[in-house]
Amino acid sequence: MIKKQQLALQYSAKRAYVATMMEVVGRALAALTAEDEQTRETLAVLPEGFRFAMKVMPDGPGLMLRKNAKGVFVYEGAPRPGQRADLTILIKHIEHAFRMLTFQESTAQAFANDRMLVDGEIGYAVRMVRALNRLETIILPRLIAERAVKEVEDLPLPEKLQSAARVYSGVVKDWIQTGIKELSRQVRVA
């Protein structure tokens, strides 16, 4: 009985961690597309209104992004039931997502180990993975990025720090804006 409770607690903790990291990654990817010309160029072939989702199967946490007219992705939160995306990366189990988001296994290794499915055009998936790799290269310390990304781009330290600061400030700015919107919605309802 105690073992079952421990497993349930571990699962809940991993799910909470994955949900938090999905939100961070979604907001950070949106901030990266706003701040980084190279990422916008990588994703330029994706049409306006293009929706990208990443989620854990069957009903786990995830993220949803939409490309706007400026070529910048906007974070839309977790995918809602019935909401469609042009490209969805499905992670087969919460444990697989946890391993990826704790940088125990790279995205490339997870694909190779058949831990993910792609629903959508594979060429678009390759571009999204390139953008995610650039994000991890920029925001993670090199030692961790080497575990998360197949090939870490060699960025000069000042450029890396400056880019990481812009991405993280974009994440914080988005969280604040989301919080203000939610607070004003609650005030209107009350």
Protein Blocks (a to p, Z undefined) as FASTA:
>chain_A
ZZmmmmmmmmmmmmmmmmmmmmmmmmmmmmmmmmmmklmmmmmmpcghiacdddddfklc
cddddddfkopacdebjadehiacfbdcddfbfklmmmmmnopacfklmmmnopaccedj
fklmmmmmmmmmmmmmmmpcfklmmmmpmbacdddfklmmmmmmmmmmmmmmmmmmmmmm
mmmmmmmmZZ
